[in-house]
Amino acid sequence: MAVHTTSAAEAAAPTTRERILDEALDLFAQSGYGGASMRELARRVGIRESSLYNHFSGKAAILEAIVSEHGPASSASRLEEPRYKQLARQPAAFCRQFALDLVEQWSDPREHQFQKVITAERNRVPGIRAKFADQFYAREQRLMTDYFRGFALAGLVATPDARETARLFAAGLIYIRLEHYVMGAAPSPRAKVIEAIDRYLAFFLSLIAADKDNKKRKPKGENRGKAAPD
């Protein structure tokens, strides 16, 4: 009896759930959430409409999954990966890796579709605005703050407030995105975006550089077991 072995192509092939989300993102971007039908989505995926409900309870659940897995959610998920945890004592390498990963995300056509969908639908579909805020503001900012707090406690950067440092870092990157991917008639060439990233990182890292004598500045609210002065 011949034994079937899974090829690399088969292993890399998207699952039905992944195909549903990819096609739904494209359909929502083209037709809007309200104008998209489950029947059309099933046709695009190549399955029966009833089969969609084996994976999602309905259209709202599909949109929630898109919000949970694309855009800011994918950015937050990266921060939990081993490759980022290995940079927990390398603030410059951490910041550059995060920025370069964002450039790749910004250049992905699916990211453009996601932003179009979420801009149009986050105020129309119950629960989507809250989920989007949770993925972007709460989860990503919490993880980013933890990294900068670790850098500060290790004496690798100087900052009185890790949370505000994380917000400042993110704000500069958001502005670069607006300038090079959103506001112009066409996205800027990659080389120009990388140049802007490098210029910003050099400035940002100079702001939080550790003292020359390598004294640790404790992040705001971190007493590390010591009594506060009178």
C-alpha positions as a printed NumPy array, in Angstrom:
array([[  0.   ,   0.   ,   0.   ],
       [  1.33 ,   3.409,  -0.963],
       [  1.838,   5.758,   1.971],
       [  0.882,   9.364,   1.339],
       [  3.357,  11.863,   2.707],
       [  2.548,  15.529,   3.144],
       [  4.524,  17.673,   0.74 ],
       [  5.951,  21.068,   1.634],
       [  3.398,  22.684,  -0.673],
       [  0.534,  20.919,   1.066],
       [  1.856,  21.885,   4.49 ],
       [  2.112,  25.531,   3.425],
       [ -1.34 ,  25.597,   1.834],
       [ -3.807,  27.828,   3.697],
       [ -6.5  ,  26.143,   5.724],
       [-10.17 ,  26.646,   4.899],
       [-10.451,  29.063,   7.82 ],
       [ -7.508,  31.102,   6.527],
       [ -8.998,  31.156,   3.018],
       [-12.315,  32.366,   4.427],
       [-10.61 ,  35.237,   6.267],
       [ -8.495,  36.222,   3.265],
       [-11.471,  36.252,   0.914],
       [-13.656,  38.009,   3.494],
       [-11.086,  40.773,   3.914],
       [-11.021,  41.306,   0.157],
       [-14.823,  41.164,  -0.104],
       [-15.399,  43.57 ,   2.815],
       [-12.884,  46.01 ,   1.33 ],
       [-14.63 ,  45.911,  -2.043],
       [-18.293,  45.781,  -1.055],
       [-18.325,  46.954,   2.536],
       [-19.432,  44.821,   5.433],
       [-23.104,  45.566,   4.825],
       [-22.872,  44.856,   1.107],
       [-21.021,  41.567,   1.466],
       [-23.05 ,  38.368,   1.542],
       [-22.18 ,  34.987,   2.96 ],
       [-23.266,  33.451,  -0.329],
       [-20.725,  35.497,  -2.274],
       [-18.039,  34.731,   0.277],
       [-18.707,  30.998,  -0.009],
       [-18.501,  31.27 ,  -3.796],
       [-15.131,  32.97 ,  -3.572],
       [-13.764,  30.392,  -1.159],
       [-15.17 ,  27.541,  -3.243],
       [-17.308,  25.923,  -0.562],
       [-21.014,  25.696,   0.22 ],
       [-22.552,  28.575,   2.119],
       [-23.585,  26.193,   4.896],
       [-19.947,  25.142,   5.274],
       [-18.987,  28.658,   6.324],
       [-20.9  ,  28.103,   9.54 ],
       [-18.651,  25.19 ,  10.425],
       [-15.938,  27.795,  10.965],
       [-17.774,  30.988,  11.968],
       [-21.158,  31.672,  13.512],
       [-21.851,  34.479,  11.067],
       [-20.536,  37.532,   9.253],
       [-19.902,  39.494,  12.445],
       [-17.727,  36.671,  13.781],
       [-15.679,  36.742,  10.591],
       [-15.091,  40.479,  10.944],
       [-14.115,  40.011,  14.592],
       [-11.59 ,  37.353,  13.555],
       [-10.133,  39.694,  10.942],
       [ -9.689,  42.401,  13.58 ],
       [ -8.102,  39.858,  15.935],
       [ -5.588,  38.575,  13.388],
       [ -4.688,  41.463,  11.103],
       [ -3.256,  44.946,  11.516],
       [ -2.379,  45.912,  15.103],
       [ -3.161,  42.42 ,  16.326],
       [ -0.445,  40.897,  14.134],
       [  1.963,  43.565,  15.364],
       [  1.196,  42.722,  18.991],
       [  1.58 ,  39.001,  18.313],
       [  5.083,  39.568,  16.961],
       [  6.134,  41.055,  20.295],
       [  5.408,  37.698,  21.927],
       [  7.594,  35.737,  19.507],
       [ 10.947,  34.259,  20.644],
       [ 12.882,  36.419,  18.179],
       [ 11.685,  39.523,  20.006],
       [ 12.224,  38.073,  23.464],
       [ 15.841,  37.467,  22.451],
       [ 16.181,  41.242,  22.049],
       [ 14.996,  41.99 ,  25.593],
       [ 18.463,  43.367,  26.442],
       [ 19.121,  45.069,  23.104],
       [ 16.967,  48.226,  22.858],
       [ 18.462,  49.489,  19.58 ],
       [ 18.087,  46.108,  17.86 ],
       [ 14.592,  45.719,  19.291],
       [ 13.429,  49.118,  18.007],
       [ 14.901,  48.565,  14.556],
       [ 13.428,  45.069,  14.222],
       [  9.997,  46.308,  15.24 ],
       [ 10.188,  49.198,  12.773],
       [ 11.347,  46.98 ,   9.894],
       [  8.578,  44.486,  10.573],
       [  6.1  ,  47.364,  10.431],
       [  7.458,  48.395,   7.021],
       [  6.775,  44.873,   5.755],
       [  3.283,  45.01 ,   7.245],
       [  2.569,  48.438,   5.747],
       [  3.676,  47.184,   2.32 ],
       [  1.29 ,  44.219,   2.398],
       [ -1.83 ,  44.841,   0.243],
       [ -3.896,  43.007,   2.885],
       [ -2.933,  45.671,   5.402],
       [ -4.331,  48.34 ,   3.086],
       [ -7.555,  46.343,   2.779],
       [ -7.725,  45.911,   6.542],
       [ -7.358,  49.633,   7.194],
       [-10.086,  50.377,   4.651],
       [-12.445,  47.888,   6.286],
       [-11.773,  48.883,   9.876],
       [-12.081,  52.596,   9.115],
       [-15.49 ,  52.048,   7.561],
       [-16.884,  49.428,   9.926],
       [-15.528,  49.91 ,  13.43 ],
       [-18.352,  52.274,  14.381],
       [-21.102,  50.281,  12.665],
       [-20.689,  46.736,  13.942],
       [-21.363,  46.127,  17.662],
       [-18.232,  45.056,  19.525],
       [-15.774,  45.782,  16.707],
       [-14.706,  49.185,  18.038],
       [-14.016,  47.715,  21.489],
       [-12.124,  44.736,  20.03 ],
       [-10.063,  47.007,  17.799],
       [ -9.192,  49.25 ,  20.757],
       [ -8.247,  46.228,  22.838],
       [ -5.945,  44.824,  20.161],
       [ -4.301,  48.156,  19.391],
       [ -4.184,  50.211,  22.569],
       [ -4.287,  47.632,  25.332],
       [ -2.414,  44.576,  24.121],
       [  0.26 ,  46.141,  21.927],
       [  0.935,  49.048,  24.286],
       [  1.138,  46.731,  27.293],
       [  3.692,  44.506,  25.588],
       [  5.705,  47.446,  24.302],
       [  5.716,  49.047,  27.75 ],
       [  7.021,  45.813,  29.273],
       [  9.992,  45.845,  26.899],
       [ 10.915,  49.447,  27.648],
       [ 10.477,  48.861,  31.373],
       [ 12.894,  45.946,  31.105],
       [ 15.4  ,  48.081,  29.212],
       [ 15.178,  50.763,  31.902],
       [ 15.531,  48.371,  34.841],
       [ 18.61 ,  46.868,  33.18 ],
       [ 20.167,  50.336,  32.838],
       [ 20.095,  50.112,  29.035],
       [ 17.92 ,  53.197,  28.545],
       [ 17.085,  56.212,  30.679],
       [ 13.398,  56.975,  31.078],
       [ 11.217,  58.017,  34.02 ],
       [  8.11 ,  56.437,  32.461],
       [  8.258,  53.265,  30.36 ],
       [  4.656,  53.595,  29.191],
       [  5.142,  57.091,  27.812],
       [  8.41 ,  56.047,  26.183],
       [  6.586,  53.219,  24.412],
       [  3.877,  55.64 ,  23.293],
       [  6.481,  58.084,  21.981],
       [  8.184,  55.305,  20.022],
       [  4.896,  54.214,  18.476],
       [  3.824,  57.783,  17.708],
       [  6.897,  58.46 ,  15.585],
       [  6.352,  55.288,  13.581],
       [  2.687,  56.136,  13.053],
       [  3.676,  59.521,  11.656],
       [  6.129,  57.876,   9.248],
       [  3.34 ,  55.609,   8.062],
       [  1.005,  58.541,   7.492],
       [  3.675,  60.448,   5.597],
       [  4.87 ,  57.618,   3.367],
       [  1.871,  55.297,   2.972],
       [ -1.333,  57.201,   3.634],
       [ -1.165,  60.869,   2.719],
       [  0.657,  60.711,  -0.606],
       [ -0.764,  59.83 ,  -3.991],
       [  1.32 ,  56.631,  -3.915],
       [  3.413,  54.849,  -1.291],
       [  7.01 ,  56.037,  -1.022],
       [  9.806,  53.793,  -2.327],
       [ 11.022,  51.347,   0.285],
       [ 14.482,  52.941,   0.385],
       [ 12.96 ,  56.296,   1.289],
       [ 10.864,  54.726,   4.052],
       [ 13.902,  52.936,   5.501],
       [ 15.835,  56.213,   5.421],
       [ 13.049,  57.89 ,   7.404],
       [ 12.982,  54.964,   9.852],
       [ 16.74 ,  55.116,  10.425],
       [ 16.653,  58.866,  10.965],
       [ 13.826,  58.573,  13.473],
       [ 15.425,  55.669,  15.348],
       [ 18.702,  57.55 ,  15.714],
       [ 16.828,  60.502,  17.187],
       [ 14.579,  58.428,  19.447],
       [ 17.423,  56.294,  20.811],
       [ 19.46 ,  59.409,  21.548],
       [ 16.567,  60.694,  23.678],
       [ 16.484,  57.59 ,  25.869],
       [ 20.214,  56.799,  25.901],
       [ 21.438,  55.533,  29.267],
       [ 23.616,  57.834,  31.361],
       [ 27.316,  57.603,  30.599],
       [ 28.036,  56.418,  34.132],
       [ 25.507,  53.608,  33.457],
       [ 23.371,  54.448,  36.463],
       [ 19.923,  52.938,  36.261],
       [ 16.941,  55.228,  36.243],
       [ 13.919,  53.529,  37.67 ],
       [ 10.747,  53.778,  35.554],
       [  7.959,  55.844,  37.031],
       [  6.147,  53.92 ,  39.733],
       [  8.957,  51.368,  40.138],
       [ 10.208,  51.641,  43.743],
       [ 11.713,  48.117,  43.633],
       [ 10.921,  47.537,  47.274],
       [ 12.402,  50.786,  48.602],
       [ 10.4  ,  53.172,  50.73 ],
       [  9.518,  56.444,  49.069],
       [ 11.228,  59.546,  50.552],
       [  9.196,  61.822,  52.802]])
